[in-house]
Amino acid sequence: MEATAKATFVRIAPRKVKIVLDLIRGKDAEEAMAILKFTPKAACEPLIKLLKSAMANAENNNDMDVSRLYVAECAVSQGPTLKRMRPRAQGRGFRINKKSSHINLVLEERE
């Protein structure tokens, strides 16, 4: 039995999210929550929200025991990129790519 949660179009680059996901992969849900709360990265805020959502899905939709949950899978993929222009010297314009992420989180129960 597994509980999933998805966050799509999160306005943060996937490589920044991946750093934080590597910290919580395979950990217990409560331990993962503690790690996210005390890690000083911008990606932690949407991940805390996502983990809470996955835990609520497990408890309410699948009747799983919250104290036995662990992060079985977590992955991030690149979403659409917003292309913006930045004025530069001598009338030139440089492109700024504002990347977004799609994040998937799967929780399972330990035996």
CYANA upper distance limits for C-alpha pairs under 8 A (distance plus 0.5 A):
  1 MET  CA     62 ASN  CA      8.24
  1 MET  CA    108 GLU  CA      6.79
  1 MET  CA    109 GLU  CA      7.63
  2 GLU  CA     58 ALA  CA      7.78
  2 GLU  CA     62 ASN  CA      8.38
  2 GLU  CA    106 VAL  CA      7.07
  2 GLU  CA    107 LEU  CA      6.10
  2 GLU  CA    108 GLU  CA      5.13
  2 GLU  CA    109 GLU  CA      7.74
  3 ALA  CA     54 ALA  CA      6.61
  3 ALA  CA     55 MET  CA      8.03
  3 ALA  CA     57 ASN  CA      6.60
  3 ALA  CA     58 ALA  CA      5.47
  3 ALA  CA     62 ASN  CA      7.64
  3 ALA  CA    106 VAL  CA      6.19
  3 ALA  CA    107 LEU  CA      5.65
  3 ALA  CA    108 GLU  CA      6.98
  4 THR  CA     54 ALA  CA      6.04
  4 THR  CA     57 ASN  CA      7.73
  4 THR  CA     58 ALA  CA      8.31
  4 THR  CA    104 ASN  CA      7.83
  4 THR  CA    105 LEU  CA      6.14
  4 THR  CA    106 VAL  CA      4.96
  4 THR  CA    107 LEU  CA      6.77
  5 ALA  CA     50 LEU  CA      6.93
  5 ALA  CA     51 LEU  CA      8.11
  5 ALA  CA     53 SER  CA      6.91
  5 ALA  CA     54 ALA  CA      5.43
  5 ALA  CA     57 ASN  CA      8.18
  5 ALA  CA    104 ASN  CA      6.59
  5 ALA  CA    105 LEU  CA      5.87
  5 ALA  CA    106 VAL  CA      7.17
  6 LYS  CA     50 LEU  CA      7.55
  6 LYS  CA    102 HIS  CA      7.85
  6 LYS  CA    103 ILE  CA      6.21
  6 LYS  CA    104 ASN  CA      5.18
  6 LYS  CA    105 LEU  CA      6.88
  7 ALA  CA     50 LEU  CA      7.22
  7 ALA  CA    102 HIS  CA      6.28
  7 ALA  CA    103 ILE  CA      5.61
  7 ALA  CA    104 ASN  CA      7.12
  8 THR  CA     79 GLY  CA      8.11
  8 THR  CA    101 SER  CA      6.90
  8 THR  CA    102 HIS  CA      4.78
  8 THR  CA    103 ILE  CA      6.77
  9 PHE  CA     79 GLY  CA      6.54
  9 PHE  CA     80 PRO  CA      8.00
  9 PHE  CA    100 SER  CA      6.01
  9 PHE  CA    101 SER  CA      5.93
  9 PHE  CA    102 HIS  CA      6.22
 10 VAL  CA     46 PRO  CA      8.25
 10 VAL  CA    100 SER  CA      5.86
 10 VAL  CA    101 SER  CA      5.57
 10 VAL  CA    102 HIS  CA      6.97
 10 VAL  CA    103 ILE  CA      8.46
 11 ARG  CA     98 LYS  CA      8.18
 11 ARG  CA     99 LYS  CA      7.02
 11 ARG  CA    100 SER  CA      4.98
 11 ARG  CA    101 SER  CA      7.02
 12 ILE  CA     16 LYS  CA      7.67
 12 ILE  CA     17 VAL  CA      7.81
 12 ILE  CA     43 ALA  CA      7.58
 12 ILE  CA     98 LYS  CA      8.46
 12 ILE  CA     99 LYS  CA      6.68
 12 ILE  CA    100 SER  CA      5.64
 12 ILE  CA    101 SER  CA      6.73
 13 ALA  CA     17 VAL  CA      7.20
 13 ALA  CA     78 GLN  CA      8.15
 13 ALA  CA     98 LYS  CA      8.19
 13 ALA  CA     99 LYS  CA      5.54
 13 ALA  CA    100 SER  CA      5.92
 13 ALA  CA    101 SER  CA      6.67
 14 PRO  CA     18 LYS  CA      6.59
 14 PRO  CA     76 VAL  CA      6.70
 14 PRO  CA     77 SER  CA      6.86
 14 PRO  CA     78 GLN  CA      6.37
 14 PRO  CA     99 LYS  CA      8.07
 14 PRO  CA    100 SER  CA      7.31
 14 PRO  CA    101 SER  CA      5.79
 14 PRO  CA    102 HIS  CA      8.46
 15 ARG  CA     19 ILE  CA      7.17
 16 LYS  CA     20 VAL  CA      7.69
 16 LYS  CA     43 ALA  CA      7.24
 17 VAL  CA     21 LEU  CA      6.75
 17 VAL  CA     43 ALA  CA      5.86
 17 VAL  CA     44 CYS  CA      8.49
 17 VAL  CA     76 VAL  CA      7.63
 18 LYS  CA     22 ASP  CA      6.63
 18 LYS  CA     75 ALA  CA      8.05
 18 LYS  CA     76 VAL  CA      7.03
 19 ILE  CA     23 LEU  CA      7.49
 20 VAL  CA     24 ILE  CA      7.51
 20 VAL  CA     36 LEU  CA      8.35
 20 VAL  CA     41 LYS  CA      8.15
 20 VAL  CA     43 ALA  CA      7.43
 20 VAL  CA     44 CYS  CA      7.53
 21 LEU  CA     25 ARG  CA      6.64
 21 LEU  CA     74 CYS  CA      7.09
 21 LEU  CA     75 ALA  CA      7.86
 23 LEU  CA     35 ILE  CA      8.22
 24 ILE  CA     32 ALA  CA      5.68
 24 ILE  CA     35 ILE  CA      7.75
 24 ILE  CA     36 LEU  CA      8.45
 24 ILE  CA     71 VAL  CA      7.59
 25 ARG  CA     71 VAL  CA      6.19
 25 ARG  CA     72 ALA  CA      7.31
 25 ARG  CA     73 GLU  CA      7.12
 25 ARG  CA     74 CYS  CA      6.96
 26 GLY  CA     70 TYR  CA      6.87
 26 GLY  CA     71 VAL  CA      5.54
 26 GLY  CA     72 ALA  CA      6.11
 26 GLY  CA     73 GLU  CA      7.94
 27 LYS  CA     31 GLU  CA      6.85
 27 LYS  CA     32 ALA  CA      6.33
 27 LYS  CA     70 TYR  CA      6.10
 27 LYS  CA     71 VAL  CA      6.18
 28 ASP  CA     32 ALA  CA      6.50
 28 ASP  CA     68 ARG  CA      7.95
 28 ASP  CA     69 LEU  CA      6.49
 28 ASP  CA     70 TYR  CA      4.49
 28 ASP  CA     71 VAL  CA      6.73
 29 ALA  CA     33 MET  CA      6.68
 29 ALA  CA     51 LEU  CA      8.24
 29 ALA  CA     55 MET  CA      8.31
 29 ALA  CA     66 VAL  CA      8.46
 29 ALA  CA     67 SER  CA      8.29
 29 ALA  CA     68 ARG  CA      8.50
 29 ALA  CA     69 LEU  CA      6.06
 29 ALA  CA     70 TYR  CA      5.31
 29 ALA  CA     71 VAL  CA      6.65
 29 ALA  CA    107 LEU  CA      8.34
 30 GLU  CA     34 ALA  CA      6.88
 30 GLU  CA     67 SER  CA      8.11
 31 GLU  CA     35 ILE  CA      6.72
 32 ALA  CA     36 LEU  CA      6.68
 32 ALA  CA     71 VAL  CA      8.32
 33 MET  CA     37 LYS  CA      6.69
 33 MET  CA     48 ILE  CA      7.07
 33 MET  CA     51 LEU  CA      7.86
 34 ALA  CA     38 PHE  CA      6.92
 35 ILE  CA     39 THR  CA      6.58
 36 LEU  CA     44 CYS  CA      5.95
 36 LEU  CA     45 GLU  CA      8.37
 36 LEU  CA     47 LEU  CA      7.99
 36 LEU  CA     48 ILE  CA      6.94
 37 LYS  CA     44 CYS  CA      7.66
 37 LYS  CA     48 ILE  CA      7.98
 39 THR  CA     44 CYS  CA      7.53
 40 PRO  CA     44 CYS  CA      8.08
 43 ALA  CA     47 LEU  CA      6.92
 44 CYS  CA     48 ILE  CA      6.48
 45 GLU  CA     49 LYS  CA      7.10
 46 PRO  CA     50 LEU  CA      6.66
 47 LEU  CA     51 LEU  CA      6.51
 48 ILE  CA     52 LYS  CA      6.67
 49 LYS  CA     53 SER  CA      6.75
 50 LEU  CA     54 ALA  CA      6.74
 50 LEU  CA    105 LEU  CA      8.00
 51 LEU  CA     55 MET  CA      6.66
 51 LEU  CA    105 LEU  CA      7.83
 52 LYS  CA     56 ALA  CA      6.67
 53 SER  CA     57 ASN  CA      6.63
 54 ALA  CA     58 ALA  CA      6.68
 54 ALA  CA    105 LEU  CA      7.68
 54 ALA  CA    106 VAL  CA      7.80
 54 ALA  CA    107 LEU  CA      7.38
 55 MET  CA     59 GLU  CA      6.75
 55 MET  CA     66 VAL  CA      7.21
 55 MET  CA     69 LEU  CA      8.43
 55 MET  CA    107 LEU  CA      8.02
 56 ALA  CA     60 ASN  CA      6.38
 56 ALA  CA     61 ASN  CA      8.36
 57 ASN  CA     61 ASN  CA      5.76
 57 ASN  CA     62 ASN  CA      7.38
 58 ALA  CA     62 ASN  CA      5.56
 58 ALA  CA     63 ASP  CA      6.78
 58 ALA  CA     64 MET  CA      5.89
 58 ALA  CA     65 ASP  CA      8.28
 58 ALA  CA     66 VAL  CA      7.80
 58 ALA  CA    107 LEU  CA      8.11
 59 GLU  CA     63 ASP  CA      5.40
 59 GLU  CA     64 MET  CA      5.58
 59 GLU  CA     65 ASP  CA      7.06
 59 GLU  CA     66 VAL  CA      6.86
 60 ASN  CA     64 MET  CA      8.40
 64 MET  CA     69 LEU  CA      8.45
 64 MET  CA    109 GLU  CA      7.62
 65 ASP  CA     69 LEU  CA      7.37
 65 ASP  CA    109 GLU  CA      7.80
 68 ARG  CA    109 GLU  CA      5.84
 68 ARG  CA    110 ARG  CA      5.99
 68 ARG  CA    111 GLU  CA      8.43
 69 LEU  CA    107 LEU  CA      6.64
 69 LEU  CA    108 GLU  CA      5.96
 69 LEU  CA    109 GLU  CA      5.04
 69 LEU  CA    110 ARG  CA      6.78
 70 TYR  CA    107 LEU  CA      5.99
 70 TYR  CA    108 GLU  CA      6.14
 70 TYR  CA    109 GLU  CA      6.85
 70 TYR  CA    110 ARG  CA      7.51
 71 VAL  CA    105 LEU  CA      7.83
 71 VAL  CA    106 VAL  CA      6.60
 71 VAL  CA    107 LEU  CA      5.24
 71 VAL  CA    108 GLU  CA      7.16
 72 ALA  CA    105 LEU  CA      8.49
 72 ALA  CA    106 VAL  CA      6.13
 72 ALA  CA    107 LEU  CA      5.81
 72 ALA  CA    108 GLU  CA      6.37
 73 GLU  CA    104 ASN  CA      8.40
 73 GLU  CA    105 LEU  CA      6.44
 73 GLU  CA    106 VAL  CA      5.47
 73 GLU  CA    107 LEU  CA      7.51
 74 CYS  CA    103 ILE  CA      7.97
 74 CYS  CA    104 ASN  CA      6.09
 74 CYS  CA    105 LEU  CA      4.99
 74 CYS  CA    106 VAL  CA      6.69
 75 ALA  CA    103 ILE  CA      6.39
 75 ALA  CA    104 ASN  CA      5.81
 75 ALA  CA    105 LEU  CA      7.21
 76 VAL  CA    101 SER  CA      7.03
 76 VAL  CA    102 HIS  CA      6.14
 76 VAL  CA    103 ILE  CA      4.96
 76 VAL  CA    104 ASN  CA      6.82
 77 SER  CA    101 SER  CA      6.29
 77 SER  CA    102 HIS  CA      5.75
 77 SER  CA    103 ILE  CA      7.05
 78 GLN  CA     99 LYS  CA      7.95
 78 GLN  CA    100 SER  CA      6.65
 78 GLN  CA    101 SER  CA      5.22
 78 GLN  CA    102 HIS  CA      6.60
 79 GLY  CA     99 LYS  CA      7.51
 79 GLY  CA    100 SER  CA      5.37
 79 GLY  CA    101 SER  CA      5.19
 79 GLY  CA    102 HIS  CA      6.26
 80 PRO  CA     99 LYS  CA      7.16
 80 PRO  CA    100 SER  CA      6.47
 80 PRO  CA    101 SER  CA      8.28
 81 THR  CA     97 ASN  CA      6.68
 81 THR  CA     98 LYS  CA      6.04
 81 THR  CA     99 LYS  CA      5.07
 81 THR  CA    100 SER  CA      6.62
 82 LEU  CA     97 ASN  CA      6.31
 82 LEU  CA     98 LYS  CA      5.42
 82 LEU  CA     99 LYS  CA      6.91
 83 LYS  CA     95 ARG  CA      7.26
 83 LYS  CA     96 ILE  CA      6.46
 83 LYS  CA     97 ASN  CA      5.38
 83 LYS  CA     98 LYS  CA      6.84
 84 ARG  CA     95 ARG  CA      6.21
 84 ARG  CA     96 ILE  CA      5.50
 84 ARG  CA     97 ASN  CA      6.81
 84 ARG  CA     98 LYS  CA      8.00
 85 MET  CA     93 GLY  CA      6.50
 85 MET  CA     94 PHE  CA      6.14
 85 MET  CA     95 ARG  CA      5.10
 85 MET  CA     96 ILE  CA      6.29
 86 ARG  CA     93 GLY  CA      5.95
 86 ARG  CA     94 PHE  CA      5.64
 86 ARG  CA     95 ARG  CA      6.60
 86 ARG  CA     96 ILE  CA      7.21
 87 PRO  CA     91 GLY  CA      7.63
 87 PRO  CA     92 ARG  CA      6.76
 87 PRO  CA     93 GLY  CA      5.09
 87 PRO  CA     94 PHE  CA      6.93
 88 ARG  CA     92 ARG  CA      5.65
 88 ARG  CA     93 GLY  CA      5.79
 88 ARG  CA     94 PHE  CA      7.06
